[in-house]
Amino acid sequence: MITQELHEKFLTNTDETGRFIVTSVRTGRIYYVEPIGDPHIEWGSVDPSNPKKLMHKKGDGKYSGSVPEKESLITEKNGFTKVTTLDKGTSPLAAIDWLDSKYSDKVTNG
């Protein structure tokens, strides 16, 4: 079981950690997402004159948007039971949609 303390810690400093939580409207299931790496991804805008080059804006690199694996909060010790590690380049939102499709719709009082 995920404690309130862990939930709050998970949502602390999210610009730096890249952590976020998704609650499925369809099933009511909660998905915790935590990018792992150092840095996780190189951000920028594609340069129209050279599509292989990224343009960087003021403040670029201020936050890493990920955590080193040793600082991960998504562990069995912290109450997570179904941990999924995605391949590099896989959208976490697409993975959540796929995982969520395996569950029945939540029951609502109508």
PLY file of the C-alpha trace (Angstrom):
ply
format ascii 1.0
element vertex 110
property float x
property float y
property float z
element edge 109
property int vertex1
property int vertex2
end_header
0.00 0.00 0.00
1.29 3.45 -0.94
1.41 5.71 2.11
0.30 9.35 2.07
3.87 10.31 3.00
5.28 8.47 -0.03
2.57 9.95 -2.28
3.54 13.46 -1.16
7.27 12.74 -1.53
6.60 11.39 -5.03
5.00 14.70 -6.02
7.75 16.87 -4.50
10.11 18.69 -6.89
8.52 17.17 -9.99
10.34 19.55 -12.38
13.59 17.97 -11.31
12.42 14.36 -10.88
9.97 14.13 -13.79
7.62 12.07 -11.61
3.88 12.26 -12.23
0.70 10.35 -11.45
-2.08 9.36 -13.85
-5.54 8.35 -12.65
-7.58 6.47 -15.24
-11.01 8.00 -15.75
-12.23 4.66 -17.14
-11.02 2.26 -14.44
-10.07 4.51 -11.54
-6.63 2.87 -11.37
-3.68 5.04 -10.37
-0.38 4.88 -12.25
2.85 6.35 -10.87
5.41 7.34 -13.53
9.08 7.95 -12.76
11.63 8.62 -15.53
14.93 6.90 -14.72
18.27 8.14 -16.03
20.85 10.85 -15.66
19.80 12.84 -17.64
16.71 11.06 -18.89
16.28 12.87 -22.18
17.70 15.76 -24.13
15.05 18.43 -24.54
14.88 21.10 -27.20
13.15 22.26 -30.35
14.12 20.90 -33.75
16.06 23.43 -35.83
14.08 23.83 -39.11
17.29 24.42 -41.08
18.94 21.30 -39.65
16.44 18.67 -38.36
19.24 16.73 -36.64
20.05 19.71 -34.42
18.14 20.82 -31.33
17.72 24.48 -30.45
17.82 25.34 -26.77
15.98 28.12 -25.03
16.95 30.13 -21.98
16.78 27.92 -18.90
17.42 24.72 -20.83
19.14 22.15 -18.65
17.87 23.72 -15.43
16.06 20.49 -14.49
17.02 16.93 -15.36
13.43 15.61 -15.45
14.49 12.21 -14.17
16.02 10.41 -11.22
19.01 8.07 -10.99
17.89 4.45 -10.62
19.26 4.26 -7.06
16.87 7.10 -6.05
13.75 5.45 -7.48
10.69 5.49 -5.23
8.85 2.88 -7.30
9.96 -0.25 -5.45
8.27 -3.22 -3.80
9.67 -1.96 -0.49
7.57 1.20 -0.96
4.40 -0.78 -1.69
4.44 -0.98 -5.48
3.45 -4.44 -6.67
3.23 -4.18 -10.47
6.35 -2.35 -11.61
6.86 -2.00 -15.36
10.06 -0.71 -16.94
9.59 0.70 -20.42
12.05 0.56 -23.29
13.78 3.80 -24.16
11.54 5.95 -26.35
8.29 4.31 -25.20
5.57 6.77 -24.24
4.49 6.21 -20.62
0.99 7.46 -21.47
0.64 4.93 -24.31
1.89 2.19 -21.98
-0.66 3.25 -19.35
-3.46 3.13 -21.95
-2.38 -0.38 -22.92
-2.09 -1.59 -19.31
-5.39 0.05 -18.37
-7.18 -1.68 -21.26
-6.59 -5.00 -19.45
-8.95 -3.97 -16.61
-12.72 -3.65 -16.47
-14.44 -0.30 -16.28
-15.02 0.99 -12.77
-18.47 0.44 -11.33
-20.44 3.62 -10.83
-23.75 4.14 -9.09
-26.12 5.36 -11.70
0 1
1 2
2 3
3 4
4 5
5 6
6 7
7 8
8 9
9 10
10 11
11 12
12 13
13 14
14 15
15 16
16 17
17 18
18 19
19 20
20 21
21 22
22 23
23 24
24 25
25 26
26 27
27 28
28 29
29 30
30 31
31 32
32 33
33 34
34 35
35 36
36 37
37 38
38 39
39 40
40 41
41 42
42 43
43 44
44 45
45 46
46 47
47 48
48 49
49 50
50 51
51 52
52 53
53 54
54 55
55 56
56 57
57 58
58 59
59 60
60 61
61 62
62 63
63 64
64 65
65 66
66 67
67 68
68 69
69 70
70 71
71 72
72 73
73 74
74 75
75 76
76 77
77 78
78 79
79 80
80 81
81 82
82 83
83 84
84 85
85 86
86 87
87 88
88 89
89 90
90 91
91 92
92 93
93 94
94 95
95 96
96 97
97 98
98 99
99 100
100 101
101 102
102 103
103 104
104 105
105 106
106 107
107 108
108 109
